[in-house]
Amino acid sequence: MSNHKKSSITEEVVLPKGFKAAGSAVGLKKGNVKDMALLFSEKPAVMAGTFTTNQVKAASVKLCQKRLSGKGHAVIINSGNANACNGAQGMLDAERMAQATARLLGVDERTVFVSSTGRIGVRLPMNIIEDGIPKAVRELSRDGGNSASEAIMTTDTKPKRCTVRFPVDGKPVTVTGMCKGAGMIEPNMATMLCYLLTDAVVDSDALQSCLTDAVKKSFNRITVDGDRSTNDTVLLMANGEAGNKPLKKSHPDWDAFCEAVNTITMNLALKIVEDGEGASKVVTIRVKGARNEAEADIAARSVANSLLVKTSWVGDYPNWGRIMDALGYSEAKVDEGRVEIRYDDMPAAKDGVAAGTSLEDLKRVQRQKAFTIDIDLHLGAGEAVVYTCNCTEEYVRINM
């Protein structure tokens, strides 16, 4: 993020004014681990959101989509169970979660949003849920953000969180975010739950526009395994406690606000790739020279999601032939004799054949924990980027 607005960034959840959070162990998962999170704004917040494009949607997603046009006070989140593919009962259970939370917080039920993550096709254990919500409410605090970020984890190996602070109209504004996600990661959107909180005063339509754009550039640019979940949710709450003039596109600090949101979503998106199930390397795929942006995106995703390519990255042998193969079977236009492939600016292929770089030099690149593969199709001006990871034996063990 640029420095002209005197912004600061930290890798923790620093709750904005007027927010409280909790991460509680309520017994949904074994081992007395945190498995329920609660986010609460004392003042009703303007809401924005993006959700999975899977045709099969969890009850929590359907509930959030229905309530998104209104204000929001709280989000109640359970891990350990997705509450997806449970029919009408799943929807009733999601509504019961919201009702119980609203009653204890003393707010309108319609201002409570619900998220779930975990196994699909298993009914929520509502006795545990309804016993756990009072505990989460009791544990709400101004310092509960980091704890909440831990409670939403499933196969994640570490929490993912970030905060940016900067001035708007000379007043201090905070934007903070947390997410979970490690497997079933493929846009649009990646399999994940993400919550962004801010005390800025923001116009409703502008807030949605800002979030949609940020998600497009970040969470919709990552893939771990090419699978798309039933529960993907990103919610942004703006409660206005900072007291600035309403932010919208004509506001002089609008760009700074959007930059803060983009900084957080990109930070969190890359954390998901780094923590991909069984992953040991992060790989950036950049495609240029496609006939248009759509074909560049298709080509990049074909490479990023190829199991042959992803497994080749586990070792140190730079098998650029597999990349050529993935490009060739994609639906993007490819002229074999024009393709150029580079590993961290090291030529691997030029005009569709080996570029002559020594194998050891290319191996040195692929041994790194993070590297970039640049592909030029030399057919037009289309460009796209996708962030991905390798696929190790551990991915299979986790998902057996």
LODO-682600 format. One record per residue: x, y, z of N, C-alpha, C in turn; chain; residue in one letter. Coordinates in steps of 0.2 Angstrom, whole numbers. Layout:
N
  n_px  n_py  n_pz ca_px ca_py ca_pz  c_px  c_py  c_pz seza mivex
     X     Y     Z     X     Y     Z     X     Y     Z    A     A
...
END
This chain:
400
  n_px  n_py  n_pz ca_px ca_py ca_pz  c_px  c_py  c_pz seza mivex
     4    -6     0     0     0     0     4     6     0    A     M
     2    11    -4     7    17    -4     7    21     2    A     S
    12    25     3    13    29     9    10    36    10    A     N
     7    38     4     5    45     4     0    47     9    A     H
    -4    42    11    -9    43    16    -7    41    23    A     K
    -1    40    24     2    38    31    -2    32    33    A     K
    -2    27    29    -6    21    31    -1    16    35    A     S
    -4    12    39     0     7    42    -3     0    42    A     S
     1    -5    41    -2   -12    41     1   -16    46    A     I
    -3   -21    49    -1   -26    54    -4   -32    52    A     T
    -1   -38    54    -3   -44    53    -7   -47    58    A     E
   -11   -43    61   -16   -45    67   -23   -42    65    A     E
   -28   -44    69   -34   -41    69   -35   -36    74    A     V
   -35   -30    72   -36   -24    76   -43   -21    75    A     V
   -48   -23    79   -55   -21    78   -56   -14    78    A     L
   -59   -12    73   -61    -4    72   -66    -2    78    A     P
   -67     4    78   -71     7    84   -78     4    83    A     K
   -81     2    89   -88     0    89   -89    -8    87    A     G
   -83   -11    86   -84   -19    85   -81   -23    91    A     F
   -84   -29    92   -82   -34    97   -82   -40    93    A     K
   -78   -45    96   -77   -52    92   -76   -57    98    A     A
   -77   -63    96   -75   -69   100   -74   -75    96    A     A
   -69   -79    99   -68   -85    96   -69   -90   101    A     G
   -73   -95   101   -75   -99   107   -75  -107   105    A     S
   -73  -111   110   -73  -118   109   -80  -120   112    A     A
   -84  -123   108   -91  -125   110   -92  -132   109    A     V
   -87  -136   106   -88  -143   106   -90  -146    99    A     G
   -90  -141    94   -92  -144    87   -86  -148    84    A     L
   -80  -147    86   -74  -151    84   -71  -154    91    A     K
   -67  -159    90   -64  -163    95   -58  -159    98    A     K
   -56  -160   104   -50  -157   106   -51  -150   110    A     G
   -57  -148   111   -57  -142   115   -54  -136   111    A     N
   -55  -136   104   -52  -131   100   -58  -126    98    A     V
   -56  -120    97   -60  -114    95   -64  -116    88    A     K
   -71  -116    89   -74  -118    83   -81  -114    81    A     D
   -81  -109    85   -87  -104    84   -84   -97    85    A     M
   -86   -93    80   -84   -86    80   -90   -81    80    A     A
   -89   -75    83   -95   -70    83   -91   -64    82    A     L
   -94   -60    77   -92   -53    75   -98   -49    77    A     L
   -97   -43    80  -103   -39    82  -101   -32    82    A     F
  -105   -28    79  -105   -21    78  -111   -18    82    A     S
  -109   -14    87  -114   -11    92  -119    -6    88    A     E
  -116    -3    83  -121     1    78  -122    -3    72    A     K
  -128    -3    69  -129    -7    63  -125    -4    57    A     P
  -122    -9    54  -117    -7    49  -120    -8    42    A     A
  -117    -4    37  -118    -5    30  -115   -12    28    A     V
  -118   -16    24  -116   -22    22  -114   -23    15    A     M
  -109   -26    13  -107   -28     6  -105   -35     6    A     A
  -106   -39     1  -104   -46     1  -103   -49    -6    A     G
   -99   -54    -7   -99   -58   -13   -99   -65   -10    A     T
  -102   -70   -15  -103   -77   -13  -101   -82   -18    A     F
  -101   -88   -16   -99   -93   -21  -104   -93   -27    A     T
  -101   -95   -33  -105   -95   -39  -107  -103   -41    A     T
  -105  -107   -36  -107  -114   -36  -115  -114   -37    A     N
  -118  -118   -41  -125  -119   -41  -128  -122   -35    A     Q
  -124  -126   -31  -126  -129   -25  -123  -124   -19    A     V
  -128  -121   -16  -126  -116   -11  -128  -118    -4    A     K
  -124  -117     1  -125  -119     8  -131  -114    10    A     A
  -134  -117    16  -140  -113    18  -137  -106    21    A     A
  -131  -106    24  -129   -99    26  -128   -94    20    A     S
  -126   -96    15  -125   -92     9  -132   -89     7    A     V
  -137   -94     6  -143   -91     4  -146   -86     9    A     K
  -145   -87    15  -147   -83    21  -144   -76    20    A     L
  -137   -76    19  -134   -70    19  -136   -66    12    A     C
  -136   -69     7  -138   -66     1  -145   -63     1    A     Q
  -150   -66     5  -156   -63     6  -156   -57    10    A     K
  -151   -57    15  -151   -51    20  -146   -45    18    A     R
  -143   -46    13  -137   -42    11  -139   -35    10    A     L
  -145   -34     7  -148   -27     6  -149   -23    12    A     S
  -150   -26    18  -151   -22    24  -145   -21    28    A     G
  -145   -18    34  -140   -17    39  -138   -23    42    A     K
  -132   -23    45  -130   -29    49  -127   -27    56    A     G
  -128   -31    61  -126   -30    67  -120   -36    69    A     H
  -122   -42    66  -117   -47    68  -117   -53    63    A     A
  -111   -57    64  -110   -63    60  -108   -68    65    A     V
  -112   -74    65  -111   -79    69  -108   -85    64    A     I
  -103   -88    66   -99   -92    61   -97   -99    65    A     I
   -99  -104    62   -97  -111    65   -92  -114    60    A     N
   -87  -118    63   -83  -122    59   -85  -129    61    A     S
   -82  -134    56   -84  -141    58   -90  -144    54    A     G
   -94  -140    51  -100  -142    48  -102  -137    43    A     N
  -103  -138    36  -104  -134    31  -112  -132    31    A     A
  -116  -136    34  -123  -135    33  -125  -134    26    A     N
  -123  -138    21  -124  -138    14  -127  -145    12    A     A
  -132  -145     8  -135  -151     5  -140  -154    11    A     C
  -143  -150    15  -147  -152    20  -154  -150    19    A     N
  -156  -148    13  -163  -146    11  -166  -141    15    A     G
  -172  -141    16  -176  -136    20  -174  -136    27    A     A
  -172  -141    30  -170  -142    37  -163  -137    38    A     Q
  -159  -137    33  -153  -133    33  -154  -126    34    A     G
  -159  -124    30  -161  -117    30  -164  -115    37    A     M
  -168  -119    40  -171  -118    46  -166  -118    51    A     L
  -161  -122    51  -156  -122    56  -152  -116    56    A     D
  -150  -113    49  -147  -107    49  -151  -101    52    A     A
  -157  -101    51  -161   -96    53  -161   -96    61    A     E
  -161  -103    64  -161  -103    71  -155  -101    74    A     R
  -149  -101    70  -143   -99    73  -143   -91    73    A     M
  -146   -88    68  -147   -81    68  -152   -78    73    A     A
  -157   -82    74  -162   -80    79  -159   -80    86    A     Q
  -156   -86    88  -153   -86    94  -148   -81    96    A     A
  -144   -79    91  -139   -74    91  -142   -67    92    A     T
  -147   -66    88  -151   -59    89  -154   -58    96    A     A
  -157   -64    98  -160   -63   105  -155   -62   110    A     R
  -150   -65   110  -145   -63   116  -141   -57   115    A     L
  -141   -54   109  -137   -48   108  -142   -42   108    A     L
  -149   -44   108  -154   -38   108  -155   -34   102    A     G
  -154   -38    96  -154   -34    90  -160   -38    85    A     V
  -161   -35    80  -166   -37    75  -163   -44    72    A     D
  -167   -49    71  -164   -55    68  -162   -54    61    A     E
  -165   -50    58  -163   -48    51  -156   -45    50    A     R
  -153   -43    55  -147   -40    55  -141   -45    57    A     T
  -143   -51    58  -138   -56    60  -137   -60    54    A     V
  -130   -61    52  -128   -65    46  -125   -71    49    A     F
  -125   -77    45  -123   -83    47  -118   -86    42    A     V
  -113   -89    44  -108   -93    40  -107  -100    43    A     S
  -105  -105    39  -104  -111    41   -98  -114    36    A     S
   -94  -118    39   -89  -121    35   -87  -128    38    A     T
   -86  -133    34   -84  -140    36   -87  -145    32    A     G
   -89  -151    34   -91  -156    30   -98  -155    27    A     R
   -99  -157    21  -105  -156    17  -110  -162    18    A     I
  -117  -160    19  -122  -166    19  -123  -169    26    A     G
  -120  -165    31  -122  -168    38  -125  -162    41    A     V
  -131  -164    45  -135  -159    48  -131  -155    54    A     R
  -132  -149    55  -129  -146    60  -131  -149    67    A     L
  -127  -150    72  -129  -152    78  -132  -146    82    A     P
  -138  -144    81  -141  -138    84  -141  -138    92    A     M
  -140  -144    95  -140  -143   102  -133  -140   104    A     N
  -128  -142   101  -121  -139   102  -121  -132   100    A     I
  -124  -130    94  -124  -124    92  -128  -119    96    A     I
  -133  -121    99  -138  -116   103  -135  -116   110    A     E
  -131  -121   112  -128  -120   119  -121  -116   118    A     D
  -118  -116   112  -112  -112   111  -113  -105   110    A     G
  -118  -103   107  -119   -96   105  -119   -92   111    A     I
  -123   -93   117  -122   -89   123  -115   -89   125    A     P
  -111   -94   125  -104   -93   127  -100   -88   122    A     K
  -101   -88   116   -98   -84   111  -100   -77   113    A     A
  -107   -76   115  -109   -69   116  -106   -66   123    A     V
  -105   -71   128  -102   -69   134   -94   -67   133    A     R
   -91   -70   128   -84   -69   127   -82   -64   122    A     E
   -87   -60   120   -86   -54   115   -82   -49   119    A     L
   -77   -47   115   -73   -42   118   -69   -37   112    A     S
   -67   -32   114   -63   -28   110   -57   -31   107    A     R
   -54   -36   111   -48   -39   110   -49   -46   107    A     D
   -55   -47   104   -57   -54   102   -56   -56    95    A     G
   -53   -51    91   -52   -52    84   -48   -58    82    A     G
   -42   -58    85   -37   -64    84   -40   -70    85    A     N
   -44   -71    91   -47   -77    93   -52   -79    88    A     S
   -56   -74    86   -61   -76    80   -58   -79    74    A     A
   -52   -76    72   -49   -78    66   -46   -85    67    A     S
   -45   -87    73   -43   -94    74   -49   -99    74    A     E
   -55   -97    76   -61  -101    77   -64  -103    70    A     A
   -62   -99    65   -65  -101    58   -61  -105    54    A     I
   -55  -107    57   -51  -112    53   -54  -119    53    A     M
   -52  -122    47   -54  -129    46   -47  -133    45    A     T
   -45  -134    39   -39  -137    37   -33  -132    37    A     T
   -34  -126    39   -29  -121    39   -24  -123    44    A     D
   -18  -121    43   -13  -123    48   -11  -117    52    A     T
   -14  -111    50   -12  -105    54   -18  -100    52    A     K
   -19   -95    57   -24   -90    55   -22   -85    50    A     P
   -27   -82    46   -25   -77    41   -29   -71    43    A     K
   -25   -65    44   -28   -59    46   -23   -53    44    A     R
   -26   -47    44   -22   -41    42   -26   -35    44    A     C
   -23   -30    46   -26   -23    47   -22   -18    44    A     T
   -26   -13    41   -23    -7    38   -27    -1    42    A     V
   -23     4    44   -25    10    47   -23    16    43    A     R
   -27    21    42   -25    27    38   -30    32    39    A     F
   -29    39    37   -34    44    39   -39    45    33    A     P
   -45    47    35   -50    49    31   -53    56    33    A     V
   -53    61    30   -55    68    32   -51    70    38    A     D
   -45    67    39   -41    69    45   -43    64    51    A     G
   -47    60    50   -49    56    56   -46    49    55    A     K
   -44    45    60   -41    39    60   -47    33    58    A     P
   -45    30    53   -50    24    50   -46    18    50    A     V
   -49    12    52   -46     6    53   -50     1    48    A     T
   -47    -3    44   -50    -8    40   -46   -15    42    A     V
   -50   -20    45   -47   -26    47   -50   -32    43    A     T
   -46   -37    42   -49   -43    39   -47   -50    42    A     G
   -51   -55    41   -48   -62    43   -52   -66    38    A     M
   -48   -72    37   -51   -77    32   -49   -84    34    A     C
   -52   -89    31   -50   -96    32   -51   -99    25    A     K
   -46  -103    23   -46  -107    17   -39  -110    16    A     G
   -40  -116    13   -34  -120    12   -35  -125     6    A     A
   -41  -128     6   -43  -132     0   -49  -131    -3    A     G
   -51  -134    -8   -56  -132   -13   -56  -125   -14    A     M
   -50  -123   -17   -49  -116   -19   -49  -115   -26    A     I
   -54  -112   -29   -54  -110   -36   -60  -105   -37    A     E
   -58   -99   -40   -63   -94   -41   -69   -97   -46    A     P
   -75   -94   -46   -76   -88   -43   -81   -89   -38    A     N
   -80   -89   -31   -74   -87   -28   -70   -93   -26    A     M
   -65   -91   -22   -61   -97   -19   -65   -99   -13    A     A
   -64  -106   -11   -67  -108    -6   -64  -105     1    A     T
   -68  -101     4   -66   -97     9   -72   -94    13    A     M
   -70   -92    19   -74   -87    22   -70   -81    24    A     L
   -72   -75    23   -68   -69    24   -73   -64    27    A     C
   -70   -60    32   -74   -55    35   -70   -49    36    A     Y
   -72   -43    33   -69   -37    33   -73   -32    37    A     L
   -70   -28    42   -73   -24    46   -70   -17    46    A     L
   -74   -12    46   -71    -5    46   -76     0    49    A     T
   -73     5    53   -77    10    56   -78    16    52    A     D
   -76    16    45   -77    21    41   -85    22    39    A     A
   -87    28    38   -93    30    35   -93    29    27    A     V
   -97    24    24   -96    22    17  -103    22    14    A     V
  -104    25     9  -110    24     5  -111    17     3    A     D
  -117    14     3  -119     7     2  -117     5    -4    A     S
  -119     8   -10  -117     6   -17  -110     6   -18    A     D
  -107    11   -15   -99    12   -16   -96     6   -12    A     A
   -98     4    -7   -95    -1    -3   -95    -7    -7    A     L
  -101    -9    -9  -102   -15   -13   -97   -15   -19    A     Q
   -97    -9   -23   -92    -9   -29   -85   -10   -27    A     S
   -83    -7   -21   -76    -8   -19   -74   -15   -17    A     C
   -79   -18   -14   -78   -25   -12   -78   -30   -18    A     L
   -82   -29   -23   -83   -33   -29   -76   -32   -33    A     T
   -74   -26   -33   -67   -25   -37   -61   -28   -33    A     D
   -61   -28   -27   -56   -31   -23   -56   -38   -23    A     A
   -62   -41   -23   -62   -49   -24   -60   -51   -30    A     V
   -62   -47   -35   -60   -49   -42   -52   -49   -43    A     K
   -49   -45   -40   -42   -44   -41   -38   -49   -36    A     K
   -41   -52   -31   -37   -56   -26   -40   -63   -25    A     S
   -46   -63   -22   -48   -70   -21   -50   -74   -27    A     F
   -52   -70   -32   -54   -73   -39   -48   -74   -43    A     N
   -42   -73   -40   -36   -74   -44   -31   -80   -41    A     R
   -34   -84   -37   -30   -89   -34   -34   -96   -35    A     I
   -29  -101   -35   -32  -108   -35   -27  -113   -32    A     T
   -30  -117   -28   -26  -122   -25   -27  -129   -28    A     V
   -33  -131   -30   -35  -137   -32   -40  -137   -38    A     D
   -43  -131   -40   -48  -131   -45   -55  -133   -43    A     G
   -56  -134   -36   -63  -135   -34   -66  -129   -31    A     D
   -72  -129   -32   -76  -123   -30   -81  -125   -24    A     R
   -81  -122   -19   -85  -124   -13   -92  -121   -13    A     S
   -96  -124    -9  -103  -122    -8  -104  -116    -3    A     T
   -99  -115     0  -100  -110     6   -96  -103     6    A     N
   -93  -102     0   -89   -96    -1   -92   -90     1    A     D
   -90   -86     6   -93   -80     8   -88   -74     9    A     T
   -89   -68     7   -85   -63     9   -90   -57    11    A     V
   -89   -55    17   -94   -50    20   -89   -44    22    A     L
   -92   -38    21   -88   -32    23   -93   -27    27    A     L
   -92   -26    33   -96   -22    37   -93   -15    38    A     M
   -97   -10    37   -94    -3    39   -99     1    43    A     A
   -97     2    50  -102     4    55  -102    12    55    A     N
   -97    15    52   -97    23    52   -95    26    59    A     G
   -92    22    63   -90    25    70   -84    30    69    A     E
   -81    30    64   -75    35    63   -77    42    62    A     A
   -83    43    60   -86    50    59   -84    54    53    A     G
   -81    51    48   -79    54    42   -85    56    38    A     N
   -84    60    33   -89    62    28   -90    55    24    A     K
   -96    54    22   -98    47    18   -93    46    12    A     P
   -90    41    12   -85    39     7   -89    36     1    A     L
   -87    39    -5   -90    37   -11   -85    39   -16    A     K
   -86    38   -23   -81    39   -28   -79    46   -29    A     K
   -83    50   -27   -81    58   -27   -77    60   -21    A     S
   -77    56   -16   -73    58   -10   -66    58   -11    A     H
   -62    63    -9   -55    63   -11   -51    58    -7    A     P
   -54    54    -2   -50    49     1   -53    42    -1    A     D
   -57    42    -7   -60    36    -9   -55    31   -11    A     W
   -50    33   -15   -45    29   -18   -41    26   -12    A     D
   -40    30    -7   -36    27    -1   -40    22     2    A     A
   -46    22     3   -50    17     6   -50    11     2    A     F
   -51    12    -5   -51     6    -9   -44     2    -9    A     C
   -39     6    -9   -32     4    -8   -31    -1    -2    A     E
   -34     2     4   -34    -2    10   -38    -9     9    A     A
   -44    -9     6   -47   -15     6   -44   -20     1    A     V
   -41   -17    -5   -37   -21    -9   -31   -24    -6    A     N
   -27   -20    -2   -21   -22     2   -23   -28     6    A     T
   -29   -28    10   -31   -33    14   -33   -39    10    A     I
   -37   -39     5   -39   -45     2   -34   -48    -2    A     T
   -29   -44    -5   -23   -48    -8   -19   -51    -3    A     M
   -18   -48     3   -14   -51     8   -17   -57    10    A     N
   -23   -57    11   -27   -64    14   -27   -69     8    A     L
   -28   -67     2   -28   -72    -4   -21   -75    -4    A     A
   -16   -72    -4    -9   -75    -4    -8   -79     2    A     L
   -11   -78     7   -10   -82    13   -13   -89    12    A     K
   -19   -88     9   -23   -95     7   -18   -99     3    A     I
   -15   -96    -3   -11  -100    -7    -5  -103    -3    A     V
    -2   -99     1     4  -101     5     2  -107     9    A     E
    -4  -107    12    -7  -112    16   -11  -117    13    A     D
   -10  -118     6   -14  -123     3   -13  -130     5    A     G
   -18  -134     5   -17  -141     8   -12  -144     5    A     E
    -7  -146     9    -1  -150     6     4  -146     2    A     G
     3  -139     2     7  -135    -3    14  -134     1    A     A
    19  -134    -4    26  -132    -1    29  -126    -5    A     S
    26  -124   -11    28  -119   -15    22  -115   -17    A     K
    24  -108   -18    19  -103   -21    21  -101   -28    A     V
    17  -102   -33    19  -101   -40    14   -96   -43    A     V
    17   -90   -46    13   -85   -49    13   -87   -57    A     T
     8   -87   -60     7   -88   -67     5   -82   -70    A     I
     9   -79   -74     7   -73   -78     7   -75   -86    A     R
     2   -73   -89     1   -74   -96     0   -68   -99    A     V
     4   -67  -105     2   -61  -109     3   -63  -116    A     K
     1   -58  -120     1   -60  -128    -5   -64  -130    A     G
   -10   -65  -126   -16   -69  -128   -20   -64  -132    A     A
   -25   -67  -136   -29   -63  -141   -33   -58  -137    A     R
   -35   -60  -130   -39   -55  -126   -38   -57  -119    A     N
   -41   -53  -114   -40   -55  -107   -43   -61  -105    A     E
   -49   -63  -108   -52   -69  -106   -48   -75  -108    A     A
   -45   -75  -114   -41   -81  -116   -35   -81  -112    A     E
   -32   -75  -110   -26   -75  -106   -28   -79   -99    A     A
   -34   -77   -96   -36   -80   -90   -37   -88   -91    A     D
   -40   -90   -96   -41   -97   -98   -34  -101   -98    A     I
   -29   -98  -101   -23  -101  -102   -19  -101   -95    A     A
   -20   -96   -91   -16   -96   -85   -19  -101   -80    A     A
   -26  -102   -80   -29  -106   -76   -28  -114   -78    A     R
   -28  -115   -84   -26  -121   -87   -19  -124   -84    A     S
   -14  -120   -84    -8  -121   -81    -8  -122   -74    A     V
   -12  -117   -71   -12  -117   -63   -16  -123   -60    A     A
   -20  -126   -64   -24  -131   -62   -22  -138   -64    A     N
   -17  -139   -68   -15  -145   -71   -12  -149   -66    A     S
   -14  -155   -64   -11  -159   -59    -4  -161   -61    A     L
    -3  -162   -68     4  -164   -70     9  -159   -69    A     L
     6  -152   -70    11  -147   -69    12  -146   -61    A     V
     6  -146   -57     7  -145   -50    11  -150   -47    A     K
    11  -156   -49    15  -161   -46    22  -161   -48    A     T
    23  -158   -54    30  -157   -56    34  -152   -52    A     S
    30  -147   -49    33  -142   -45    35  -145   -38    A     W
    33  -151   -36    35  -154   -30    43  -155   -30    A     V
    45  -157   -36    52  -158   -36    56  -152   -39    A     G
    62  -153   -42    65  -147   -44    66  -147   -52    A     D
    63  -152   -55    64  -153   -62    59  -148   -66    A     Y
    62  -143   -69    57  -138   -73    54  -141   -79    A     P
    49  -145   -78    46  -148   -84    41  -144   -88    A     N
    44  -139   -92    40  -134   -95    36  -137  -101    A     W
    38  -143  -103    34  -147  -108    27  -148  -105    A     G
    26  -149   -99    19  -150   -96    15  -143   -97    A     R
    19  -138   -96    15  -131   -96    13  -130  -104    A     I
    17  -132  -108    15  -131  -115     9  -136  -117    A     M
     9  -142  -114     3  -146  -115    -3  -143  -112    A     D
    -3  -140  -106    -8  -137  -103   -11  -131  -107    A     A
    -6  -127  -110    -8  -122  -114   -12  -124  -120    A     L
    -9  -130  -123   -12  -132  -129   -19  -135  -129    A     G
   -21  -138  -123   -27  -141  -122   -32  -136  -119    A     Y
   -30  -130  -117   -35  -125  -115   -39  -123  -121    A     S
   -44  -119  -119   -48  -116  -125   -46  -110  -127    A     E
   -40  -107  -125   -37  -101  -127   -33  -103  -134    A     A
   -33   -98  -138   -29   -99  -145   -22   -99  -143    A     K
   -19  -105  -146   -11  -105  -145    -8  -107  -151    A     V
    -3  -104  -153     1  -105  -159     8  -108  -156    A     D
     9  -115  -156    14  -118  -153    21  -114  -155    A     E
    22  -112  -161    28  -109  -163    30  -102  -161    A     G
    25   -99  -157    26   -93  -154    27   -92  -147    A     R
    25   -98  -144    25   -98  -136    32   -97  -133    A     V
    32   -93  -128    38   -91  -124    37   -93  -117    A     E
    41   -96  -113    40   -98  -106    46   -96  -102    A     I
    45   -92   -97    51   -90   -93    50   -92   -85    A     R
    55   -95   -82    55   -96   -75    59   -90   -71    A     Y
    55   -86   -68    59   -80   -65    63   -77   -70    A     D
    61   -75   -76    65   -72   -81    70   -76   -84    A     D
    70   -82   -82    75   -87   -85    72   -91   -91    A     M
    74   -90   -97    71   -93  -103    71  -100  -103    A     P
    65  -103  -103    64  -111  -103    62  -113  -110    A     A
    58  -109  -114    56  -111  -120    55  -104  -124    A     A
    57  -105  -131    56   -99  -135    54  -102  -142    A     K
    49   -98  -145    46  -101  -151    44  -108  -151    A     D
    42  -110  -145    39  -117  -144    44  -122  -143    A     G
    50  -121  -143    56  -126  -142    60  -124  -136    A     V
    65  -128  -134    69  -127  -128    73  -120  -130    A     A
    74  -116  -125    77  -110  -126    85  -110  -125    A     A
    87  -116  -123    95  -117  -122    97  -115  -115    A     G
    93  -113  -111    96  -111  -104    98  -118  -100    A     T
   103  -118   -97   105  -124   -93   100  -127   -89    A     S
    99  -133   -88    94  -137   -84    96  -135   -77    A     L
   102  -134   -75   103  -132   -68   101  -125   -66    A     E
   101  -121   -71    99  -114   -69    91  -114   -68    A     D
    88  -118   -72    81  -118   -72    79  -122   -65    A     L
    83  -127   -63    81  -131   -57    82  -126   -51    A     K
    87  -122   -52    88  -117   -46    82  -113   -45    A     R
    79  -111   -50    73  -107   -49    67  -111   -46    A     V
    66  -117   -48    61  -121   -46    62  -124   -39    A     Q
    68  -124   -36    69  -126   -30    67  -121   -24    A     R
    65  -115   -27    63  -109   -22    56  -110   -19    A     Q
    55  -108   -14    48  -108   -11    43  -104   -14    A     K
    45   -99   -18    41   -95   -22    44   -93   -29    A     A
    41   -94   -34    44   -92   -41    38   -90   -45    A     F
    40   -87   -51    35   -85   -56    36   -88   -63    A     T
    31   -90   -66    31   -92   -73    28   -87   -77    A     I
    32   -85   -82    29   -80   -87    28   -83   -93    A     D
    22   -82   -96    21   -86  -103    18   -80  -108    A     I
    22   -80  -113    20   -75  -118    17   -79  -125    A     D
    11   -78  -126     8   -82  -132     9   -78  -139    A     L
    11   -72  -138    13   -68  -144     7   -68  -149    A     H
     1   -67  -147    -5   -67  -152    -9   -61  -151    A     L
    -8   -57  -146   -12   -51  -144   -10   -47  -138    A     G
   -14   -43  -135   -13   -39  -129   -16   -42  -123    A     A
   -19   -47  -123   -23   -50  -117   -18   -52  -112    A     G
   -19   -50  -105   -15   -52  -100   -19   -55   -94    A     E
   -16   -59   -90   -20   -62   -84   -14   -65   -79    A     A
   -16   -65   -73   -12   -68   -68   -16   -72   -63    A     V
   -13   -78   -61   -16   -82   -56   -11   -85   -51    A     V
   -13   -85   -45    -8   -87   -40   -10   -94   -38    A     Y
    -5   -98   -37    -7  -105   -36    -1  -109   -32    A     T
    -1  -115   -31     4  -119   -27     5  -126   -30    A     C
    10  -129   -28    11  -136   -30     6  -141   -26    A     N
     6  -147   -28     2  -152   -25     6  -158   -23    A     C
     7  -159   -17    11  -165   -14     6  -170   -12    A     T
    10  -176    -9     6  -182    -7     1  -180    -1    A     E
     3  -175     3     0  -172     9    -7  -170     7    A     E
    -8  -167     1   -15  -165    -1   -20  -171    -1    A     Y
   -17  -177    -4   -21  -183    -4   -23  -185     3    A     V
   -18  -185     7   -19  -188    14   -25  -183    18    A     R
   -24  -177    17   -29  -172    20   -36  -174    18    A     I
   -37  -175    11   -43  -176     8   -46  -183     7    A     N
   -43  -188    10   -45  -195    10   -52  -196    14    A     M
END
